[in-house]
Amino acid sequence: MLDPAYLVAVVFTALILALIVKGLMIVQQSEAVVIERLGSYQKTLSPGINWIIPFVDKPRSIKVRRYQAIGGESVAMVNEETRIDRRETVLDFPGQSVVTADNVSVNVNGALYFQITDPERAVYQTENLIQAIEVLAKTSLRSEMGKMELDKLFESRQEINDKLQLVMDGAGNKWGVKVTRVEIQDIVIPAEVEDAMRKQMAAERERRALVLRASGEREAAIAKAEGEKRSSILVAEGNKEAAILMAEGQRQAIDQVLAAGQEKLDPQLVVGYLLGLEYLKTLPDIAKEGDRVFLPYEASNVLGAVGSIEALLKGRLSN
């Protein structure tokens, strides 16, 4: 017959082993479990083997809202989980309607990347962590995009992402969440607005083409005018040098004639003589232009002055 004391020891040992086994809890890497003792926070279990007091310590569950594709549509599902995933998680919330500053309604689809850094705050600071993050992201998105016009909206995605991340970080610190990145995935505009934008872009391209064409024509005209200006300057400089050389030659001719006349000739008469010689040089060219040539009365005087000067110079030189 078994000893009652032995039987009690066996039962007691079995109960102790059962309690030990019941209290063992294995936490996976990148997970955390919040433990409550008699309704109040006790500790947060880290990855590995942990032991809690059965029936006294209980894991506190956290509500997680996720979207599942059912019938081609995203349906929100709320689950309660005792194990908190501390890995980076993506929240791809469905598209929502946003009204821009110029009163255009667009549908925006975004994604939010976050990571739970403090499981205790994630459990106690908000009733539904994922829902709170999603609602804050949507309201912040509408607020930021509502300040911009449609044209600026497409070129300011990074600016919107950065502002949303700052807003989400501020609230996330209270909830024990770190928002790592916010991305606007797609912006869907109404068909009539898209058609108007397409026409506007075509008109803008045409305008730019006209501006470039006009700019090219203007530069070509400037280059042509600049070339003509330089050509005129060169011609004027050539005429100037030719006139200087001609005047220099005439001055030397006058000096030679005056020297030949032993400086007793009238300078005005010598000038007339030289002009007469130039006039005689042009007569052959004048005669080429017609059969008949009419010489003015002054021409006979000039020719007479040439004859008299030549006779006078011959007389001077013969003496």
C-alpha positions in Angstrom: 0.0 0.0 0.0 1.4 3.4 -1.1 2.5 5.8 1.6 0.2 8.8 1.7 3.2 11.1 2.1 4.8 9.7 -1.0 1.5 10.1 -2.9 1.3 13.7 -1.9 4.9 14.4 -2.9 4.3 12.8 -6.3 1.1 14.9 -6.8 2.9 18.0 -5.6 5.8 17.4 -7.9 3.5 16.8 -10.9 1.7 20.0 -10.2 5.0 21.9 -10.0 6.1 20.4 -13.3 2.8 21.2 -14.8 3.1 24.8 -13.6 6.6 25.1 -15.0 5.5 23.7 -18.3 2.4 25.9 -18.4 4.5 29.0 -17.6 7.1 28.4 -20.2 6.8 30.7 -23.2 9.1 30.8 -26.2 9.2 34.2 -28.0 10.5 34.2 -31.5 13.2 36.6 -32.8 11.8 40.0 -33.8 8.7 39.4 -31.6 7.7 40.7 -28.2 4.9 39.8 -25.7 3.5 42.2 -23.1 2.7 40.4 -19.8 0.1 41.6 -17.3 -0.1 40.4 -13.7 -3.6 40.5 -12.3 -4.6 43.2 -14.8 -1.6 45.5 -14.6 1.5 45.7 -16.7 4.3 43.4 -15.5 7.0 43.1 -18.1 7.7 42.7 -21.8 9.1 39.3 -22.8 12.2 39.4 -25.1 13.0 36.7 -27.7 14.0 33.3 -26.3 12.7 31.1 -23.4 10.7 33.0 -20.8 8.6 31.9 -17.8 5.5 33.4 -16.4 3.3 32.5 -13.5 0.4 30.5 -14.9 -3.1 31.8 -14.2 -1.6 35.0 -12.7 0.4 36.4 -15.6 -1.3 36.7 -19.0 -0.2 38.1 -22.3 -2.0 41.3 -23.3 -3.4 41.1 -26.8 -3.0 43.9 -29.4 -5.6 44.7 -32.1 -4.2 44.5 -35.6 -6.1 45.8 -38.6 -5.1 44.3 -42.0 -6.5 44.4 -45.5 -7.3 41.2 -47.3 -8.3 40.9 -51.0 -11.8 39.4 -51.1 -13.7 39.3 -54.4 -11.3 41.7 -56.0 -11.8 44.3 -53.2 -9.6 45.1 -50.2 -11.6 44.3 -47.0 -10.4 45.4 -43.5 -9.9 42.6 -41.0 -9.3 43.3 -37.3 -7.5 40.5 -35.4 -6.3 40.3 -31.8 -2.7 39.0 -31.4 -0.6 38.4 -28.3 2.7 38.4 -30.1 3.8 41.8 -31.3 5.8 41.8 -34.6 8.7 44.3 -34.2 9.8 44.0 -37.9 9.2 46.8 -40.4 5.6 46.5 -41.7 4.0 48.0 -44.7 0.5 49.4 -44.5 -1.0 49.7 -48.0 -4.2 51.6 -47.3 -6.8 51.9 -50.1 -7.3 54.9 -52.3 -9.1 57.9 -50.9 -10.6 61.0 -52.4 -8.6 64.3 -52.0 -9.7 67.8 -53.1 -6.8 69.9 -54.2 -6.4 73.7 -53.7 -7.9 74.3 -57.2 -11.0 72.2 -56.4 -10.1 69.1 -58.3 -11.0 65.8 -56.8 -8.3 63.1 -57.2 -8.0 59.6 -55.8 -4.8 58.9 -54.0 -3.3 55.5 -53.0 -0.5 55.4 -50.5 1.8 53.1 -48.5 3.2 53.6 -45.1 6.2 51.7 -43.6 6.4 51.5 -39.8 8.1 49.5 -37.0 7.0 49.0 -33.4 9.8 50.1 -31.2 8.1 50.1 -27.8 5.5 47.2 -27.4 4.2 48.6 -24.1 3.2 51.9 -25.6 1.8 50.2 -28.7 -0.5 48.2 -26.4 -1.6 50.8 -23.9 -1.5 54.1 -25.7 -4.0 53.4 -28.5 -6.9 51.0 -28.7 -6.2 49.9 -32.3 -2.6 50.8 -33.4 -2.9 50.0 -37.1 -6.2 51.9 -37.4 -4.8 54.9 -35.6 -1.8 55.0 -37.9 -4.0 54.6 -41.0 -6.5 57.3 -40.0 -3.7 59.7 -39.1 -1.9 59.0 -42.4 -5.1 59.6 -44.4 -6.0 62.9 -42.6 -2.5 64.2 -42.9 -2.4 63.2 -46.6 -5.6 65.1 -47.3 -4.4 68.1 -45.3 -1.1 68.4 -47.2 -2.4 67.6 -50.6 -5.3 70.0 -50.1 -2.9 72.9 -49.9 -1.5 72.3 -53.4 -2.9 72.8 -56.8 -3.1 69.8 -59.2 -0.2 70.9 -61.4 2.1 71.1 -58.4 0.8 67.9 -56.9 2.6 65.6 -59.4 6.0 67.3 -59.0 5.8 67.5 -55.2 5.4 63.9 -54.2 8.7 63.8 -52.3 7.8 67.0 -50.5 4.5 65.5 -49.4 6.2 62.2 -48.3 8.6 64.1 -46.2 5.9 66.2 -44.5 3.8 63.1 -43.8 6.7 61.3 -42.3 7.3 64.2 -39.9 3.7 64.3 -38.8 3.6 60.5 -38.4 6.8 60.5 -36.4 5.4 63.0 -33.9 2.4 60.8 -33.2 4.3 57.6 -33.5 6.6 58.4 -30.7 3.6 58.4 -28.3 2.4 55.1 -29.7 5.8 53.4 -29.6 6.0 53.3 -33.4 8.7 54.5 -35.8 7.4 55.6 -39.2 10.3 54.8 -41.6 8.8 55.9 -44.9 5.7 57.2 -46.5 5.1 56.8 -50.2 2.3 58.1 -52.5 1.8 55.2 -54.9 -0.7 56.5 -57.4 -2.7 59.7 -58.1 -5.8 59.1 -60.2 -7.5 62.1 -61.8 -10.9 62.4 -63.5 -10.9 61.6 -67.2 -12.1 65.0 -68.2 -9.3 66.7 -66.2 -6.7 64.3 -67.7 -7.9 65.2 -71.2 -7.7 68.9 -70.4 -4.2 68.4 -69.0 -3.1 66.5 -72.1 -4.3 69.3 -74.4 -2.6 71.8 -72.1 0.7 69.9 -72.4 0.3 69.8 -76.2 -0.3 73.5 -76.3 2.7 74.1 -74.0 5.0 72.0 -76.2 3.8 74.0 -79.3 4.4 77.2 -77.4 7.9 76.2 -76.5 8.6 75.2 -80.1 7.4 78.6 -81.3 9.5 80.3 -78.7 12.6 78.3 -79.8 11.9 79.0 -83.4 11.5 82.7 -82.8 14.6 82.7 -80.7 16.6 81.0 -83.4 15.3 83.5 -86.0 16.1 86.4 -83.7 19.6 85.1 -83.2 20.1 84.6 -86.9 18.9 88.1 -87.6 21.2 89.5 -85.0 24.1 87.5 -86.4 23.2 88.8 -89.9 22.9 92.4 -88.8 26.2 92.0 -86.9 27.9 90.7 -90.0 26.5 93.5 -92.1 27.6 96.0 -89.5 31.2 94.6 -89.5 31.2 94.6 -93.3 30.0 98.2 -93.4 32.7 99.1 -90.9 35.4 97.4 -93.0 34.1 99.0 -96.2 34.1 102.4 -94.5 37.6 101.9 -93.1 38.7 100.8 -96.6 37.2 103.9 -98.2 38.7 106.0 -95.5 42.2 104.6 -96.1 41.7 104.9 -99.9 40.6 108.6 -99.5 43.6 109.2 -97.3 45.9 107.6 -99.8 44.3 109.5 -102.7 44.6 112.8 -100.8 48.2 112.0 -100.0 48.8 111.2 -103.7 47.2 114.5 -104.8 49.2 116.4 -102.2 52.4 114.8 -103.5 51.3 115.6 -107.1 50.7 119.2 -106.2 54.1 119.4 -104.6 55.7 118.0 -107.6 54.0 120.4 -110.0 54.8 123.4 -107.8 58.4 122.2 -107.6 58.5 121.8 -111.4 57.2 125.4 -111.7 59.9 126.6 -109.3 57.1 127.6 -106.9 55.9 130.4 -109.2 52.7 128.8 -110.1 49.3 129.5 -108.5 48.3 126.6 -106.2 44.6 126.9 -107.2 45.6 126.7 -110.9 47.7 123.6 -110.1 44.7 122.0 -108.3 42.5 122.7 -111.3 45.1 121.1 -113.5 45.1 117.9 -111.5 41.3 117.8 -111.5 41.4 118.2 -115.2 43.7 115.2 -115.5 41.3 113.1 -113.4 38.4 114.3 -115.5 40.3 113.2 -118.7 40.8 109.7 -117.2 37.1 109.3 -116.8 36.1 110.3 -120.3 36.8 106.9 -121.8 34.5 105.3 -119.3 31.8 107.9 -119.9 32.0 107.3 -123.6 31.3 103.6 -123.1 27.9 104.2 -121.8 26.4 105.8 -125.0 27.1 106.9 -128.6 26.9 110.5 -127.8 28.6 112.4 -125.0 27.6 115.9 -124.0 30.2 117.7 -122.0 29.2 120.6 -119.8 30.5 124.1 -120.3 32.7 123.8 -117.2 34.5 120.9 -118.8 35.9 123.1 -121.6 37.3 125.4 -119.0 38.9 122.6 -117.1 40.4 121.2 -120.3 41.7 124.7 -121.2 43.3 125.0 -117.8 45.0 121.7 -118.4 46.4 122.8 -121.7 47.6 126.1 -120.4 49.3 124.5 -117.4 51.0 122.0 -119.6 52.2 124.7 -121.9 53.4 126.8 -119.0 55.2 123.8 -117.5 56.9 123.0 -120.8 58.0 126.7 -121.1 59.4 126.6 -117.6 61.2 123.4 -118.1 62.7 124.5 -121.5 64.1 127.6 -119.9 
